[in-house]
Amino acid sequence: MSKQQINPARIPALFRKQFELCRVSPGETVVLLTDGSTRRDYVQAGFAAAEDLGANAYEIGMSNSPDWLRIGVEVVGKAKGMLEALSSADLICVFHPPNFSGWQKTVRAAGARVLSIADSPEVLAKLQSPPGLKEAVKRASALWGAAKHIRLTSDAGTDLTWSRGEFRVKEQYGFSEEAGRFDAWGAGHITNFPDEGSANGTVVLQPGDMWILPYIRAVENPVRLEVRDGFIRSVDGGLDAKAFRYWLDSNKRAEDDLDPYAVSHLGVGLHPGGHWDQIIRHGNDFDELHIMARVFSGNFLFSTGPNTDMGGKRDTKGHIDMPMCDCTVHLDGEVLMDRGRFHDPVLNLATGIATAV
């Protein structure tokens, strides 16, 4: 674990700015949903920020720490009154990624805003949503959401096509300011699930691409994935390919279960503060890579497994997140991103975007 470089005295001010982005106002209720791994300085900063803005805050501490490698784990449990309390809050700060979990859908349906905070202070400071990011995410979402057919290509040999329209585009720009909204501090990307059974072609992961779930490592040797009718049918390569198959096979519910091998959410990163080389600077530290690798401008996020986050029915724990470099994305034949670079000035907030080695 790398040493903390940010002055600890800055953390409360970061939380105050974040709460301002989330439009925390006098009289609102903020709940800090913590577990055994939550940093206590984050809890104290959350209390201080809420008090400064005239809001009321309290902590709900869970008795168990979530397994971050397996998404959709219901850590809230069945304690009486807990879900009701969360549903009554205005803003819930949860200190782990609650993606694909049922409880956060329930509280959002009741109007609560949900903010995930799961990264180091340095990452939170670097990625706190800058001017123009929300507009870039909204524009990318509109362009992606208007497309019917999408194609992903790369010089490494990737050529994957799919259709879309069955699921809405998920927009994340780093703060939760509207009732029922979920976002993650540091986010700046869009994701979308392909129509069921529509993904076909080849995906080639190359050195310099990376794992975020479950292994947190840079890809070191090429992996070739053959996709047919929405599912990965073959995985070829060296060590990384073996790990890819091992993780998905270990999450099968039966020998013939293909759900872990389904193509899951796909999308692009737009954050100008993100760095491709974060994993080289810090190693396999989840607190440093969790959000940074997903959002750096020009990455393409490829994933496998579930699709319940946007209304699908596939709830497998066999989830892999892999940000890819140097990809080109075509929306109905029009180029959205060319070898990891956006030409649209609204989308191209970043300068000096790194490409894979």
N, C-alpha and C positions, 0 to 999 in steps of 0.2 A: 504494500500500500504506500503510495507516494505521500510525502509530507504536505500538510495543509499550508498553502502559501498565502491565502487571503487572511487579512486581519480579522480575528473573531468578532471584534467590535463592529464590523461592517454588516454582520449577518442580520441583526434586527432591522437595519435600514433597507436591506434587500427584501426582507419580508414585507416591510411597509409598502415599498414600491410595488411589489407583486400584488398585495391586497388592494392597492389603489387601481391596478390594472383590472382586477377582478371586481371592481366597483363595490367594495365593502363599505357600507354606510352606517351612520349612527343608528343604533337600535337593532341591527341585524345580529344573528347568532352564527358564530363560527365554531365548528366542531373540529378538533384535532384528533384524527383517528390513528392511534399509535399502536405499536407492538414492541416486542422485546428488543428489536434491532434499531428502533428509532433514535436518532441523535437527540439528546436532551437540549442541546443549544438551539435546535430547530423548534422544539416545543416552546422554550422560553421566548424565542424570537416571534413565534406565532402569537403568543399571548400579548407580548408588548405591542406588536403591530395592530392587533385588533383593538386593544385599549386606546392606542393613539388615535384611531379612526372612529372611536365612539361605539364600537361593536362589543358584544358580549361573547366571551369564548370559554369553552371548557374542553377537557380532554376525555376521550374514551379510550382506555388502554385494553387491547386484546391480550389474552393470556398466551397466545401462540404467535410465533413469527411465520410469515408466509414463505412458501417455497417459491422463489422467484423464477425457477426454471420451468415450472409447470403453471401455465396461465389458467385463469378461470377458477382458481381455488376459492371456495367460499369461506374466507377467514372470519367473516362476521359471525357465522354460526347461528345458533338458535336461542341465544339468551333472550329472555322475555324483556320487551321494551326497547331493545337496542335498535332494531330496525325502525321502530316508531320514532325514537329520538333522532336518528339520522334523517329520517324523512321530514322532520320538523325544522331542520337546520336550513339556513340560507346558503352557507358555504361549508363544504366538508373538505378539509385538507387530509389526504390519505398518504401515508409515508411509504407506500410501495405501489407498484403498478397494478391497478385493479381491473385491467383489461379482461374482457370476456366473463366477468363475474356477474352473477344475477343481482346481488345486493345493490350495486351502483346503478343498475337499470331501474330498480324499484324506487330508489331515493330521487333519481332524476325525474322519474314520472311524477313524483310529488312536487317537483319544482326546485329541488336543491341543486346548487351548483357543486361540481366535484372537481377538485384540483389534485393531481398526483404530484408528489414531491419526492424524488427518488435518486437524487444525484448529489455529488460533492458540492461544497460551497463555491469552488472555483468554476465548476460547470454552470451552476445556477447563475453566477454573476455574468459569465461570458454569454450565456444564452438567454438572459432575460429579454423578453420580446422587444426588438427595436422598432422604430418607426418604419412603416412600409411593409413589415412582414405580414400583418393581417391581410392587407390588401393583396399581396402576392399570393398568399394561400387561397384567398377567396377567388382570385382570377384563375389560378391553376385548377381549382375545384370546378369552376364554371366551364372551363375548356374541356376538362376531363369528363365532366358530367354530361356534356352535350354530345360526346363521341359515342358511336355505336360499335366501332371496331378499332381495336388497339393492337399495335405491333411493337415488339421490343427486339432490337437488334444490337449486335456489337461486333467489333473486328475480331473478337476471340471466338466467334462462331455461334453466339446466341441468335436465335430467330424464333420467337414465340408470338403467337397471335391468340386473341380472345375477343369475345363480344361482351358488352356491358349494358346495364340498364336495369338489371334485376335488383341491384343494391345501390343505395345512395353513396355518394362520396363522403368520406370522413375528413373533416377539416380540423387541423390542430395548429394553432398559432401561439400557444404558450400561456393563455390565461382564460379563466371561466367567468365571464362577465354577464351572461344571460341565464335566466332561469332554465334549469334542466340541462345545462351544458356540462360536458366533460372535457377537460384538457389536461395537459401535463406541462409543468414549468420547464421551459427549455425547448418545447416542441416548435416545429416549423415545417410541416410536411402534410401531404395528403395521402390517403390510402383508399383503396376500393377493391371489393371482391369481384372477380370475374363471374359472369353468368355461369351457373352450374353446368359442368361438362363441356364448356366452350374452349378451354385453353388447349392448344396444340402446338407442338414444335420442339425446339431444343433450347436449353439454357446451359451456358458454359460459365461456370464460376472460375475466376482466374486469380493468380497470386495478387494480393492487394485488396481483393474483396474481403469481406469479414463476416464472422459469426457474431451475433449479439445474443441470441438464444439458440442452444443452451450453453455453448462452450466458451464464448467470449475469447475469440482468437482471430488472427488474420489467416485467410486462406493461403496455404503455402504451395499447393500443387493443384493443377486444373481438375475440376469436377464436371463431368458431362451428364446432364439430366435430359432424358427423353420423356416428353409429356404427350399423353394422348387422352382426349376426352376428359380433361380436367384433372388427371392424376399422373403423377410421376411413375413411369413404368420401368425405368432402368436408371441406375446410378453407377457411373464408371469413373475410375480414377484411383488415386493412391490413398494416403492416410485420411485426408479430408473426406473422401468418398466413403471410406469405411466407417468413419464417425457419423456421417450423414445417415447411412443405412442403419447403423446400430441404434441411434437415438429414436428414429421413427419406428423401427421394429420393436423396440422396448416399450413403446406406447400403444401397440396393437392390442385390441380387446379380444381378438381371435386371430388365427393364422391367416384367414382370408380377409382381414380388416384392412381396407385401403385408405381409410380416412386420414391417417397421419401423412400419407403421400399425396393428398389433395393439394392443388394450388390454392393458397389462401390469399390474404390481402397483398395488393401490389400498389406501388405509388412512388412518388419522388420527394426528395428533400429540397428545401428552399432557404434554409437559414444561413445568412451571411456570416454568422459567428461560429459556425461549425467547422471542425477540422478533420479532414480525412486521416491524418497521421496521429490522431489521439491515442490509438492503440499502441503505436510505436513509442510514443512519449511516456505512456503510463503502464503499459502491459495489460494483462487481463483483469482489470479492476472494474467491476460492474458499476460502481459509483461514478466512474469516469467515462464509461462507454455507453451506458444504458440509453441515454437520449442523444448524446453527441453523434454517434455513428448513424442513427436513424435520420438525422435532420440535416447533415451538412449539404450545402447546395450542390446539386448535380448528381447525387446518388440515386440509384434505383433500388427500392426495397422489395426484395422477393421473399415470399414466405410460404410455409406449408401448414396444412392442418385445418384448424377450426374456421367457421364463418358465422358463429352465433352473435358476434359483436354488432352485426348489422341486420339481424333478423333471420340468419340461416339456421340450420338444424344440426350442423356438424360440430360436435362439442369435444372432439378428441384433444388430448393433452400433447399430442405429437406436433408441437409447434416449433418451427425453425424460422428465425428472422435473419436475413442475409442482405445487408446493403452491398450493392454492386457498383463498380466504377465504370466510367467510359461508355455508358450505354446510350443508345438513341431510341427515342420514343416517338411513334407516329400515331396521331389521333385522326382517324378517318383519312389517312394518307398525308396529313399535314404534320410537319415536324414540330413537336413540342420541345424536345431536348435533343441536342446533337452532340454525341460523345461526351456527355456529362455537362454540357453548357446550354444555358437558355439564351435565346436571342431576343425574346420579348423583354423590353426594359423594365416592365413591372415585375417580372419574375426574376430577372437577373440582378439581384441585390448584392451578390458576392463579387469579389475581385480576387484574382489569383487562385482560382479553384484548383486543388491538387488532383491529379489523376493517378491511377494505379501504377505500380512499378512493373 
